[in-house]
Amino acid sequence: MMRLLWFVLGIGAAIVHFDSSAKDTSALPIEAFASLPKVSQYKLSPQGSKYAYVANSKGELYLVIKDLNTGKLYPVTKTDNLNIKLNWFDWVDDSLLLLGVSYTEKEQHIRYTRTELLSYDLNSKNKKTKIVIRPGRNQHDAQFKDNVISMLSNDPEHVLLSIDLRKPNLPDVYKLNVKKAKLKRVKGYKSHVKSWIADRQGNVRMSYHVDDTRIYYRLFDLKTEKWRTVFEHEAFSKDQITVLGFDIDPHIFYIKAIHNDKSSIFKVDSSDPMLPRTLVSHDPDYDVGSYLFYSPVSGAVAKVSGSEYWDEDLKALQASVDQALPDAQNSIQDIDNRGNSYIVYSESKTDSGSYLLGNREKNTIQYLDQEYPHIYGETYIGKKLVVYKTRDNIEIEAYITLPRAYQANLQYPAIILPHGGPYTRDYETFDYWSEFFAHNGYIVFQPNFRGSFGYGFEFAKAAIGGWGKAMQDDLEDAANWLVTNKYSQQDKMCIAGGSYGGYAALMALVKHPDTFRCAASFAGVSDLGLIYWEAERFTNKDIVRKQLGGDRAKLDDVSPVNFAKVIKNPVLLIHGSEDSVVPVRHSRNMAKALKLAGKDFKYIELDEGDHHLSYQPHRITTLEAMLVFFNKQLM
């Protein structure tokens, strides 16, 4: 049985570099916003002698290695993101890269993702990528072959790989010799196991299990040398726990758990059978991050994402970077194993994202490149945070992007832009959708409606069985706020979104037909019942069904496809034919229902397109079609 990647992420964001010599924004073409980033994903080699990154040339993405000693560039691989996508890459040593790639397959009308693991060796005479995992005659052809759980930083040839070669959907752990492409099993699968966690010494210490909607971990105790079940809970419950990883002390690991309604980080001591917890990161207003950042020198946990460094050396480095790049949000993305060379990602009100290379020994920091070179300085509009109240007096944070040359005494056409997920959220950082529409004269409003992640357990649980309910009303309240505060007029607002945001856009015309003049849906869900039944084909069907509310009978009442007859305003539907997250049938069926009902709509199907607009021409087509659509309805 296949595994479904559930559920839906929001449409990806993009970023750019500051240049004070901003030009006239009126000349910017759609490609300035809709192109894939010019550069991304910089990663230093362990000794800092090289870095790898992804470069975009007219929609072709190249994974490139640069040797900092010689200045020489090595092209590793190329893709246009249409059939094969680069998921991730990492260094095994200063000459060897591992790559995870993905592609879409189809089985009985169901599309799903498969992945492969590749390697690239600079020391090889034949400098080409090689497939690392080739299942034997009696082995299962695993759906996911690139699930590396430890890079084994002290072992220059091996990594730990979680893969189901013996029994489908029950992965073992193997020690993989990357250079020789040989596997040695080090831990066998257990009932309901989905993934594994290794400690910093490279020992398999934790397994993650899902049994229907019951979730639990099993921990290997170093004292007793036995496995035992820990952290058992129901999916989406307040007792939910996520194990994040181990510290350099193999007895210490970190978890994310609910504390005073907010997701917080605890340190757990496994040397005590009672597993005592120590709170290390908590914010009374927001959920904290969930990514552990390790010191490349000591190997110890140095911080959790969103917090300040605990490591004094890295805290000093962060302070020096902030001094060199003032009035900006500066994030250290990578550091070599000596703690000398480092990569910084920087963004500010005039710089929506640049990469820099620093060197502590030379006391230098220099720009590498910007992701969107045509949007910078005065060209970059940016967002600002506002708060509005819902009809039941709940405060909602939202981000507003005002049109260029905005005048406070005028009212502008507006687009409500709900994010995907729904269990995600929008941030103040740059995204190409809001920036593009604001550049073309629209106010863009992005509410973090109920069901969004980041605002605590009670706020987020509205997404569980809440489609079409309170979190839908939050979007109408957002539109009313724009009218009340004289940003826009009642008859000058449309709604648009991708994934769950596409669903919300369609449902808005069903539930609030007098508020929104039109709706544009990219890869939107139209039929919750279809999701419920198609979940039967996937291993996480019970989790998916619980997320939808668990009651199949109620889903028809909140599925836009069943209400085409009541929709009275124009609809734009766009969907990729190879979408493995929200199948294209959702938009095809919605288009069919609208046609039978004699409604005003347009349907665009992106040939071989995926769920994330990964292919550059599809991004351009989508934004261009939406702009034409909104201009017709609102301008």
C-alpha positions in Angstrom: 0.0 0.0 0.0 1.3 3.5 -0.9 2.0 6.2 1.5 0.3 9.5 1.0 2.2 12.7 1.7 -0.5 14.4 3.8 -1.7 17.0 3.6 -1.2 20.2 1.7 1.5 22.8 2.0 1.0 26.4 1.1 2.3 27.7 -2.2 6.1 28.2 -1.9 7.7 31.5 -1.1 10.5 33.2 -2.9 13.1 35.8 -1.8 15.5 38.5 -3.1 18.6 40.8 -2.5 18.8 44.5 -1.8 20.2 47.0 -4.2 19.7 50.7 -3.5 19.6 51.6 -7.2 16.0 50.4 -7.6 14.5 51.0 -11.1 11.0 51.9 -12.2 8.8 49.0 -11.1 6.2 49.6 -13.9 8.5 47.7 -16.4 8.8 44.5 -14.4 7.6 41.5 -16.4 5.7 38.6 -14.9 8.9 36.5 -15.1 10.4 38.8 -12.4 8.0 37.3 -9.9 7.0 33.9 -11.4 10.5 32.6 -12.2 12.0 30.0 -9.9 14.6 31.5 -7.6 17.9 32.4 -9.3 19.9 30.6 -6.6 19.0 28.6 -3.5 20.0 25.9 -1.0 23.7 26.8 -0.4 25.5 24.1 1.6 29.1 24.1 2.7 31.3 21.0 2.5 32.5 19.6 5.9 35.9 21.3 5.7 34.6 24.4 4.1 36.7 24.1 0.9 33.6 24.0 -1.3 29.9 24.8 -1.4 27.0 23.4 -3.4 24.0 25.3 -4.5 21.1 25.3 -7.0 21.2 27.8 -9.8 18.3 28.6 -12.2 18.9 29.4 -15.8 15.7 30.1 -17.7 13.8 27.5 -15.8 16.6 24.9 -15.9 17.8 24.1 -12.4 21.5 23.1 -12.0 23.0 21.7 -8.9 26.5 23.2 -8.9 29.6 22.7 -6.8 32.1 25.6 -6.4 35.7 25.0 -5.2 36.6 28.0 -3.1 40.4 27.3 -3.5 40.4 27.2 -7.3 37.1 29.0 -8.2 36.2 26.1 -10.5 32.5 25.1 -10.9 31.3 21.5 -11.3 27.8 21.0 -12.7 26.4 18.0 -10.8 22.9 17.5 -12.3 20.2 19.4 -14.2 16.4 19.3 -14.0 13.5 21.5 -15.1 11.3 20.2 -12.2 8.8 18.7 -14.7 9.5 15.0 -14.4 12.2 14.7 -11.7 12.8 17.1 -8.8 15.8 17.6 -6.5 14.5 17.2 -3.0 17.7 17.7 -1.0 21.4 17.2 -1.1 24.2 16.9 1.5 27.9 16.3 1.8 29.3 13.0 2.9 32.9 14.4 2.7 34.5 17.3 0.8 34.3 15.4 -2.5 31.1 13.3 -2.2 27.5 14.5 -2.4 24.3 12.6 -1.7 21.1 13.7 -3.5 17.5 12.8 -3.0 15.2 13.2 -6.0 11.5 12.5 -6.5 9.1 11.8 -9.4 5.4 10.9 -9.8 4.0 7.5 -10.6 0.4 6.4 -11.3 -1.4 3.3 -10.1 -5.1 2.8 -10.7 -5.8 6.5 -11.3 -3.9 7.4 -8.1 -0.8 9.5 -8.4 1.9 9.2 -5.8 5.5 10.2 -5.2 8.6 8.0 -5.4 12.1 9.0 -4.5 15.6 7.8 -5.4 19.0 8.3 -3.8 21.9 9.4 -6.0 25.6 10.2 -5.4 28.2 12.4 -7.1 31.9 12.0 -6.5 34.3 14.7 -7.5 37.2 12.2 -7.3 35.6 10.0 -9.9 37.0 10.1 -13.4 33.4 9.8 -14.7 31.8 12.7 -13.0 28.2 11.7 -13.2 25.4 11.1 -10.7 24.9 7.4 -9.8 21.9 5.6 -8.4 22.9 4.3 -5.0 20.0 1.9 -4.1 19.2 -0.9 -6.5 16.9 -3.5 -4.8 17.9 -7.1 -5.2 15.8 -9.8 -6.8 14.0 -10.8 -3.6 13.7 -7.2 -2.2 10.8 -4.9 -2.2 11.1 -1.9 -4.6 10.7 0.8 -1.9 8.6 3.8 -2.6 11.0 6.1 -0.7 14.7 5.3 -1.2 16.3 8.6 0.1 15.3 8.6 3.8 18.7 9.2 5.3 18.4 9.4 9.1 22.1 10.2 9.9 24.9 11.4 7.8 27.4 9.8 10.3 29.6 12.9 10.3 32.5 10.9 11.8 32.4 8.3 9.1 33.4 9.6 5.7 31.9 6.7 3.7 28.7 5.7 5.4 25.2 7.0 6.2 22.2 5.4 8.0 19.2 4.8 5.7 15.7 3.9 6.7 14.1 1.9 3.9 11.5 -0.9 3.5 13.4 -3.5 1.4 12.1 -6.6 3.2 8.4 -5.7 3.8 6.4 -2.9 2.3 5.8 0.1 4.5 7.9 -1.4 7.4 11.4 0.1 7.1 14.6 -1.4 8.5 17.7 0.7 9.1 20.8 0.0 7.0 24.3 1.3 7.1 25.0 2.3 3.6 28.5 2.5 2.1 27.9 5.4 -0.3 31.0 4.9 -2.4 30.5 1.1 -2.8 26.7 1.3 -2.8 26.5 -1.6 -0.3 23.9 -2.0 2.4 24.3 -3.7 5.8 21.1 -4.0 7.9 21.6 -2.8 11.5 18.1 -2.7 12.8 15.0 -4.7 11.8 11.5 -3.4 11.5 8.9 -3.6 14.2 5.1 -3.5 14.0 3.6 -0.3 12.7 7.0 1.4 12.4 7.2 4.4 10.1 10.6 5.9 10.7 13.7 5.8 12.9 15.9 8.3 14.8 19.6 7.9 15.5 21.7 9.6 18.2 24.8 11.7 17.5 27.0 8.7 17.8 25.2 7.0 14.9 23.3 4.5 17.0 19.6 3.8 16.2 17.8 4.9 19.4 14.2 5.6 18.6 11.4 4.3 16.3 8.2 6.1 15.4 5.0 4.0 15.0 1.5 4.7 13.8 -1.3 2.1 14.5 -4.5 3.5 13.0 -4.7 6.8 14.8 -2.6 5.7 17.8 1.0 7.1 17.7 3.9 6.0 19.9 7.7 5.9 20.0 9.9 3.1 21.1 13.2 4.0 22.9 16.4 1.9 23.2 17.6 2.2 26.8 21.4 2.4 27.0 21.4 1.0 30.6 19.1 -2.0 30.1 19.8 -2.4 26.4 16.1 -3.0 25.9 13.4 -1.3 23.8 10.3 0.2 25.5 7.3 2.1 24.4 7.2 5.8 25.2 5.0 8.9 24.4 1.9 7.1 23.4 -1.0 9.3 22.2 -3.9 9.8 19.8 -3.3 11.8 16.6 -4.2 15.4 16.9 -4.6 15.2 20.7 -3.3 17.6 23.2 -1.0 14.9 24.4 0.9 14.8 21.1 4.6 14.6 21.3 7.2 14.9 18.5 10.8 13.6 19.1 13.2 16.1 17.5 16.6 14.5 18.0 19.4 13.7 20.4 22.1 15.8 22.0 25.8 15.0 22.0 25.1 13.3 25.4 23.4 10.1 24.1 21.1 10.1 27.2 19.6 13.4 26.3 17.0 14.0 23.6 14.5 16.8 22.8 10.8 16.7 22.2 8.1 19.1 21.1 5.0 19.0 23.3 2.1 21.2 24.4 2.8 23.5 27.4 0.2 26.1 28.4 -1.5 25.6 25.0 1.6 26.3 23.0 4.0 23.9 21.3 7.2 24.1 23.4 10.6 22.3 23.5 11.6 20.0 26.4 14.9 18.3 27.1 14.4 14.7 28.2 16.9 12.6 30.3 16.6 9.0 29.2 19.0 7.8 31.9 16.1 8.2 34.3 13.3 5.6 33.7 10.7 8.3 34.4 12.0 10.3 31.5 11.9 13.7 33.3 11.4 16.8 31.1 13.1 20.2 31.4 11.4 23.1 29.6 14.0 24.8 27.4 12.0 26.9 24.9 8.5 28.3 25.3 6.7 31.4 24.0 3.4 32.3 25.7 2.1 33.8 22.5 3.3 31.5 19.7 4.3 27.9 19.1 8.1 27.5 19.0 10.1 26.1 16.1 10.9 22.4 15.8 14.3 22.2 14.1 17.4 21.5 16.2 20.6 23.3 15.1 23.8 21.6 16.1 27.2 23.1 16.7 29.4 21.7 13.9 32.4 21.8 16.2 31.1 20.2 19.4 28.2 18.3 17.9 25.9 19.5 20.7 22.5 21.1 20.2 23.1 24.8 19.9 19.6 26.2 19.5 16.1 25.4 18.3 14.7 27.2 15.3 13.3 30.6 16.2 15.3 30.9 19.4 18.6 32.5 20.3 21.8 30.3 20.4 22.6 28.5 23.6 26.1 27.9 22.3 28.3 30.9 23.4 30.6 30.7 20.3 27.6 30.7 17.9 25.9 33.4 19.9 29.0 35.5 19.3 29.0 34.7 15.6 25.3 35.7 15.3 26.0 39.0 17.0 28.9 39.8 14.7 26.7 39.0 11.6 23.9 41.2 12.9 26.4 44.0 13.4 27.7 43.6 9.9 24.1 43.4 8.5 22.0 45.8 10.6 18.3 46.2 10.4 17.9 42.7 9.0 16.8 39.2 9.9 20.0 37.1 9.6 20.0 33.4 9.7 23.1 31.2 9.8 22.2 28.5 7.4 25.4 26.3 7.5 28.8 26.2 9.0 31.8 24.0 8.2 33.1 21.5 10.7 35.9 23.8 11.9 33.4 26.6 12.7 35.2 28.9 10.3 33.3 29.3 7.0 29.5 29.9 7.2 26.5 30.7 5.0 24.0 33.4 6.0 20.6 34.1 4.6 19.5 37.7 5.2 16.2 39.5 4.7 14.9 43.0 5.6 12.3 45.6 4.6 14.4 46.3 1.5 16.0 42.9 1.0 13.6 40.0 0.8 16.4 37.4 0.8 20.1 37.1 -0.1 22.8 34.6 0.5 26.2 35.5 1.9 29.5 33.7 2.6 31.4 34.5 5.8 34.9 33.6 6.9 35.8 34.0 10.6 39.6 33.6 10.2 39.6 36.4 7.5 36.9 38.4 9.2 35.0 38.8 6.0 31.5 38.4 4.7 30.5 38.8 1.1 27.3 38.5 -0.9 27.0 35.4 -3.0 23.7 36.1 -4.9 20.1 37.1 -4.6 17.2 34.8 -5.4 15.0 37.3 -7.3 17.4 39.9 -8.8 14.7 42.2 -10.3 12.9 42.8 -7.1 14.9 44.9 -4.5 15.0 48.2 -2.7 12.0 50.3 -3.6 10.8 47.6 -6.0 10.2 45.4 -3.0 6.8 46.2 -1.4 6.7 43.8 1.5 4.0 43.0 4.0 3.0 44.4 7.4 1.3 42.6 10.3 -2.3 43.6 11.3 -4.8 42.1 13.7 -8.6 41.8 13.1 -11.4 40.4 15.2 -13.8 37.8 14.0 -17.6 37.7 14.5 -17.1 35.7 17.7 -14.4 38.1 19.0 -11.3 36.0 18.2 -8.2 37.9 17.3 -6.6 36.9 14.0 -3.2 37.9 12.7 -2.9 38.7 9.1 -0.4 40.2 6.6 -1.4 43.0 4.3 0.5 43.9 1.1 -0.4 47.3 -0.2 -0.2 48.3 -3.9 2.9 50.1 -5.1 2.3 53.9 -5.0 -0.5 53.2 -2.4 -2.4 56.3 -1.2 -4.2 56.2 2.1 -7.2 58.2 0.9 -8.0 55.8 -1.9 -9.7 52.4 -1.9 -8.2 49.5 -4.0 -9.5 46.2 -5.3 -8.4 43.4 -2.9 -7.6 39.8 -3.0 -8.0 37.6 0.1 -5.3 35.0 -0.1 -5.7 32.1 2.4 -2.7 29.8 2.8 -2.6 26.0 2.1 -2.5 23.3 4.7 -4.6 24.2 6.5 -2.2 23.3 9.3 0.4 25.8 8.2 0.6 29.6 8.3 1.8 32.7 6.5 4.7 34.8 7.6 6.0 38.3 7.0 8.6 37.1 4.5 8.4 37.5 0.8 6.1 35.4 -1.3 5.8 35.8 -5.0 2.0 35.7 -5.2 1.2 38.6 -2.8 4.1 40.6 -4.2 3.0 40.1 -7.8 -0.6 41.1 -7.2 0.3 44.1 -5.1 2.7 45.1 -7.9 -0.2 45.1 -10.2 -2.4 47.3 -8.2 -4.2 45.0 -5.7 -4.3 44.9 -1.9 -3.4 41.4 -0.8 -4.6 40.2 2.6 -3.3 36.9 4.0 -5.1 35.8 7.2 -3.8 33.2 9.6 -7.3 32.0 10.1 -8.3 29.4 12.8 -6.7 26.1 12.0 -3.4 27.7 11.2 -0.2 26.5 12.9 1.7 28.7 15.3 -0.9 30.1 17.6 -1.4 27.2 20.0 -3.3 23.9 20.2 -6.8 25.3 20.7 -6.4 27.7 17.8 -5.1 25.0 15.4 -7.6 22.3 16.3 -10.2 24.2 14.3 -8.7 22.5 11.3 -9.7 19.0 12.5 -13.1 18.5 11.0 -13.5 22.2 10.6 -13.4 22.6 6.8 -16.0 25.1 5.7 -16.9 26.2 9.3 -15.3 28.8 11.6 -12.0 29.0 9.6 -14.1 29.7 6.5 -16.0 32.5 8.3 -12.7 34.0 9.4 -12.0 34.8 5.7 -15.2 36.7 5.2 -14.4 38.6 8.4 -11.1 39.5 6.9 -12.8 40.9 3.8 -15.2 42.9 6.0 -12.2 44.3 8.0 -10.8 45.7 4.7 -14.1 47.4 4.0 -14.5 48.8 7.5 -11.0 50.2 7.5 -11.6 51.7 4.0 -8.9 49.7 2.3 -11.4 48.4 -0.3 -15.0 48.3 -1.3 -17.6 45.6 -0.8 -17.9 44.8 -4.5 -14.2 45.0 -5.2 -12.9 41.8 -3.6 -12.0 38.4 -4.8 -10.5 35.4 -3.1 -7.7 33.1 -4.3 -5.5 30.3 -3.0 -3.7 27.1 -3.6 -4.4 23.7 -2.2 -6.5 24.2 1.0 -6.5 27.8 0.0 -8.1 26.8 -3.3 -10.7 24.9 -1.4 -11.4 28.0 0.8 -11.7 30.2 -2.3 -14.3 27.9 -3.9 -16.2 27.4 -0.6 -16.3 31.2 -0.2 -18.5 31.5 -3.2 -20.8 28.9 -1.8 -21.0 30.2 1.8 -20.4 33.9 1.3 -21.6 34.7 -2.3 -22.3 38.4 -1.6 -18.8 39.1 -0.2 -16.5 37.8 -2.9 -16.9 38.9 -6.5 -14.9 35.9 -7.9 -12.7 33.0 -6.8 -9.4 31.6 -8.3 -8.4 28.1 -7.2 -5.0 26.5 -7.9 -4.9 22.7 -7.1 -7.8 23.2 -4.8 -9.8 20.5 -3.0 -13.4 20.3 -4.2 -14.7 17.0 -2.8 -13.9 16.0 0.8 -15.7 12.7 0.2 -13.3 11.8 -2.6 -10.4 12.4 -0.2 -12.1 10.2 2.4 -12.5 7.3 0.0 -9.2 7.6 -1.8 -7.4 7.5 1.6 -8.3 3.8 1.6 -5.4 3.2 -0.8 -2.8 4.7 1.6 -1.2 3.5 4.8 -2.2 6.7 6.8 -5.9 6.5 5.9 -7.1 6.7 9.5 -5.0 9.8 10.1 -6.4 11.5 7.0 -10.0 10.6 7.8 -9.6 11.9 11.4 -8.2 15.1 10.1 -11.3 15.6 8.0 -13.5 14.9 11.0 -14.0 11.2 10.7 -17.7 11.4 9.7 -18.1 10.7 6.0 -21.7 11.7 6.0 -21.0 15.3 6.9 -18.4 15.9 4.2 -20.8 16.4 1.3 -22.2 19.5 3.1 -18.8 21.3 2.9 -17.6 20.1 -0.5 -17.8 22.8 -3.2 -18.4 20.3 -6.0 -21.9 19.6 -4.6 -22.9 23.3 -4.8 -22.1 24.4 -8.3 -25.7 25.4 -8.9 -25.6 28.0 -6.1 -22.4 29.6 -7.2 -23.2 32.9 -8.9 -19.9 34.5 -9.4 -17.0 33.7 -11.9 -14.5 30.9 -11.1 -11.0 30.2 -12.3 -9.7 26.7 -11.8 -6.0 25.7 -12.4 -4.6 22.3 -11.7 -1.5 20.2 -12.6 -2.3 16.9 -14.3 0.4 15.1 -12.2 -0.6 16.4 -8.8 0.1 13.7 -6.3 -1.2 15.6 -3.3 -4.6 16.9 -4.4 -5.5 14.7 -7.5 -6.5 16.6 -10.7 -9.9 15.0 -10.5 -10.9 17.6 -7.9 -10.7 20.4 -10.5 -11.9 18.3 -13.4 -15.0 17.4 -11.4 -15.6 20.9 -10.3 -15.3 22.2 -13.9 -17.8 19.6 -15.0 -20.2 20.5 -12.3 -19.9 24.2 -13.1 -20.4 23.5 -16.8 -23.5 21.4 -16.2 -24.9 24.2 -14.0 -24.3 26.8 -16.8 -21.9 28.9 -14.6 -19.2 31.4 -15.6 -15.8 29.6 -15.2 -12.5 28.8 -16.9 -10.4 25.7 -16.3 -6.7 25.5 -17.1 -4.9 22.1 -16.8 -1.2 22.3 -16.5 0.2 19.3 -18.5 2.5 17.2 -16.2 2.2 19.9 -13.5 2.6 19.1 -9.8 1.1 20.4 -6.6 3.7 23.1 -6.0 4.2 24.9 -9.3 7.7 23.5 -9.5 8.0 24.0 -13.2 8.7 27.6 -14.1 6.4 27.9 -17.2 3.5 26.7 -15.0 4.2 29.4 -12.5 4.1 32.0 -15.2 0.9 30.6 -16.8 -0.8 30.5 -13.4 0.0 34.1 -12.3 -0.7 35.4 -15.8 -4.1 33.7 -15.9 -5.0 34.9 -12.4 -4.1 38.5 -13.2 -6.2 38.5 -16.4 -9.1 37.0 -14.4 -8.9 39.5 -11.5 -8.4 42.5 -13.9 -11.6 41.5 -15.7 -13.6 41.2 -12.5 -12.2 44.0 -10.4 -10.5 46.6 -12.5 
